[in-house]
Amino acid sequence: MKSELSNPQTLNDRMAELIRQKIVHGEFTPGQRLSEAALSESLEISRNTLREVFRLLTKEGLLKHEPNRGVFVAIPSIASIIDIYRVRRLIECQALAQAYPRHPAKKHLRDAVEMAQRCRDAGDWQGVGTANMEFHMAIVELADSERLNVVFSHLLAELRLAFGLLNDPEFLHMPYVEMNVNILELFEAGKLQEASAALNEYLVHSERIVLAVYARRISDGGQPK
């Protein structure tokens, strides 16, 4: 007997968040086919419940259903990547510029930076990527908006899919370890406008790298769907 909760909506939301986190942590990769049987077994839910979760995540753009083939982890389009970065600049830069310097999320920022440094020193670039996601989530927490936190968690999952298409995680993540340190130091010094400006420059740089990789994929005949 599957161990399901009495409230199916609560269960669906919880399972959807679990799958989002697997995407954010790089456990599910772009284009990967998801086995309904294996996933329902590992999550200890029925296939009917899993199908509802799949429908929810498909609406969010994280999964894609292909008739007669199954459900696959989505590959973001160039248009969606541009939109993600536009929204990130609007949310993150404002959250940082208007933050309270002693906000409790400051510890989350510091912990994320230190985690990234440890992973970098160990050569764990996937771990560096996850720590970077945590850093940006902590920036959004500075805004004290649960709605923004939810929206941003969805954006991060899409963004990790884009990052998953880069075959060189060290190239992708290494520069941002020290950039995060710089932003944190500016924030801790109370230089909020400078921190926000540094973050904006950082996001522009990151967007250019990701789009350049996508452009190469298209030129090689591997256009994202």
FENVEN-V645048 format. One record per residue. N is the residue number from 1. RES is the residue in one small letter. OMEGA is omega as a letter, one per 30 degrees, with the letter a starting at -180 (* if undefined). D_CENTER is the distance of its C-alpha to the mean C-alpha in Angstrom with 1 decimal. Layout:
# FENVEN-V645048
n->(N | N)
res->(RES | RES)
omega->(OMEGA | OMEGA)
d_center->(D_CENTER | D_CENTER)
This chain:
# FENVEN-V645048
n->(1 | 2 | 3 | 4 | 5 | 6 | 7 | 8 | 9 | 10 | 11 | 12 | 13 | 14 | 15 | 16 | 17 | 18 | 19 | 20 | 21 | 22 | 23 | 24 | 25 | 26 | 27 | 28 | 29 | 30 | 31 | 32 | 33 | 34 | 35 | 36 | 37 | 38 | 39 | 40 | 41 | 42 | 43 | 44 | 45 | 46 | 47 | 48 | 49 | 50 | 51 | 52 | 53 | 54 | 55 | 56 | 57 | 58 | 59 | 60 | 61 | 62 | 63 | 64 | 65 | 66 | 67 | 68 | 69 | 70 | 71 | 72 | 73 | 74 | 75 | 76 | 77 | 78 | 79 | 80 | 81 | 82 | 83 | 84 | 85 | 86 | 87 | 88 | 89 | 90 | 91 | 92 | 93 | 94 | 95 | 96 | 97 | 98 | 99 | 100 | 101 | 102 | 103 | 104 | 105 | 106 | 107 | 108 | 109 | 110 | 111 | 112 | 113 | 114 | 115 | 116 | 117 | 118 | 119 | 120 | 121 | 122 | 123 | 124 | 125 | 126 | 127 | 128 | 129 | 130 | 131 | 132 | 133 | 134 | 135 | 136 | 137 | 138 | 139 | 140 | 141 | 142 | 143 | 144 | 145 | 146 | 147 | 148 | 149 | 150 | 151 | 152 | 153 | 154 | 155 | 156 | 157 | 158 | 159 | 160 | 161 | 162 | 163 | 164 | 165 | 166 | 167 | 168 | 169 | 170 | 171 | 172 | 173 | 174 | 175 | 176 | 177 | 178 | 179 | 180 | 181 | 182 | 183 | 184 | 185 | 186 | 187 | 188 | 189 | 190 | 191 | 192 | 193 | 194 | 195 | 196 | 197 | 198 | 199 | 200 | 201 | 202 | 203 | 204 | 205 | 206 | 207 | 208 | 209 | 210 | 211 | 212 | 213 | 214 | 215 | 216 | 217 | 218 | 219 | 220 | 221 | 222 | 223 | 224 | 225)
res->(m | k | s | e | l | s | n | p | q | t | l | n | d | r | m | a | e | l | i | r | q | k | i | v | h | g | e | f | t | p | g | q | r | l | s | e | a | a | l | s | e | s | l | e | i | s | r | n | t | l | r | e | v | f | r | l | l | t | k | e | g | l | l | k | h | e | p | n | r | g | v | f | v | a | i | p | s | i | a | s | i | i | d | i | y | r | v | r | r | l | i | e | c | q | a | l | a | q | a | y | p | r | h | p | a | k | k | h | l | r | d | a | v | e | m | a | q | r | c | r | d | a | g | d | w | q | g | v | g | t | a | n | m | e | f | h | m | a | i | v | e | l | a | d | s | e | r | l | n | v | v | f | s | h | l | l | a | e | l | r | l | a | f | g | l | l | n | d | p | e | f | l | h | m | p | y | v | e | m | n | v | n | i | l | e | l | f | e | a | g | k | l | q | e | a | s | a | a | l | n | e | y | l | v | h | s | e | r | i | v | l | a | v | y | a | r | r | i | s | d | g | g | q | p | k)
omega->(a | a | a | l | a | a | a | l | l | l | a | l | a | l | l | l | l | a | l | a | l | l | a | a | l | a | l | a | a | l | a | l | l | l | a | a | a | a | l | l | a | l | a | l | l | l | l | l | a | l | l | l | l | l | l | a | l | l | l | l | a | l | l | l | l | a | l | l | l | a | a | l | a | l | a | l | l | a | a | l | l | a | l | a | l | l | l | a | l | a | a | a | l | l | a | a | a | a | l | a | a | l | l | l | l | l | l | l | a | l | a | l | a | l | l | l | l | l | l | a | l | a | l | a | l | l | l | l | l | l | l | l | l | l | a | l | l | l | a | l | l | a | l | l | l | l | l | l | a | l | a | l | l | l | a | l | l | a | l | l | l | l | a | l | l | a | a | a | l | l | a | a | a | a | a | l | a | l | l | l | a | l | l | a | l | l | a | l | l | a | a | a | l | l | l | l | l | l | l | l | l | a | l | l | a | a | a | a | a | l | l | l | l | l | l | l | a | a | l | l | a | a | l | a | *)
d_center->(33.4 | 29.7 | 28.6 | 27.3 | 27.3 | 29.9 | 27.5 | 25.7 | 23.4 | 22.2 | 21.9 | 20.0 | 17.4 | 17.2 | 16.9 | 14.2 | 12.1 | 13.0 | 11.9 | 8.5 | 8.3 | 9.9 | 7.5 | 4.6 | 7.9 | 9.1 | 12.0 | 11.9 | 12.2 | 12.8 | 16.3 | 16.8 | 19.3 | 18.9 | 22.2 | 23.2 | 25.9 | 23.9 | 20.9 | 23.3 | 25.2 | 22.5 | 21.1 | 24.8 | 24.7 | 26.9 | 26.1 | 26.8 | 24.2 | 21.6 | 22.7 | 22.0 | 18.5 | 18.1 | 19.5 | 17.2 | 14.0 | 16.0 | 16.7 | 13.0 | 12.8 | 10.8 | 14.2 | 17.4 | 20.9 | 23.6 | 27.2 | 29.1 | 26.2 | 23.7 | 20.0 | 17.5 | 13.8 | 13.3 | 13.5 | 12.3 | 15.4 | 16.2 | 16.9 | 13.5 | 11.9 | 14.6 | 14.1 | 10.4 | 11.7 | 14.7 | 13.1 | 11.1 | 14.5 | 16.3 | 14.3 | 13.5 | 16.8 | 18.8 | 17.4 | 18.4 | 21.7 | 22.8 | 21.8 | 24.4 | 24.7 | 25.4 | 22.6 | 21.6 | 18.0 | 19.6 | 19.8 | 16.1 | 15.7 | 18.6 | 17.4 | 14.0 | 16.2 | 18.7 | 16.5 | 15.2 | 18.9 | 20.0 | 17.7 | 18.8 | 22.4 | 22.0 | 20.6 | 17.5 | 15.0 | 12.5 | 12.9 | 12.7 | 9.2 | 8.2 | 10.5 | 9.1 | 5.8 | 8.7 | 10.7 | 9.0 | 8.7 | 12.3 | 13.3 | 12.6 | 14.6 | 17.4 | 18.0 | 19.2 | 17.9 | 16.7 | 16.1 | 13.8 | 11.9 | 11.6 | 10.9 | 8.1 | 6.4 | 7.0 | 5.8 | 2.2 | 3.6 | 5.8 | 4.8 | 4.6 | 7.7 | 9.1 | 9.0 | 10.5 | 13.4 | 14.5 | 17.1 | 17.4 | 14.5 | 17.1 | 17.7 | 14.1 | 13.3 | 16.8 | 17.6 | 14.9 | 16.2 | 19.4 | 17.9 | 16.0 | 19.4 | 21.2 | 19.1 | 19.6 | 23.3 | 23.8 | 22.3 | 24.5 | 27.4 | 27.1 | 26.5 | 23.9 | 24.7 | 24.6 | 21.2 | 19.9 | 21.6 | 20.2 | 16.6 | 17.5 | 19.1 | 16.1 | 13.8 | 16.7 | 17.1 | 13.5 | 13.8 | 17.2 | 16.3 | 13.7 | 16.4 | 19.1 | 17.7 | 17.5 | 21.0 | 22.3 | 21.1 | 23.0 | 26.0 | 26.0 | 26.1 | 22.7 | 21.4 | 18.1 | 19.1)
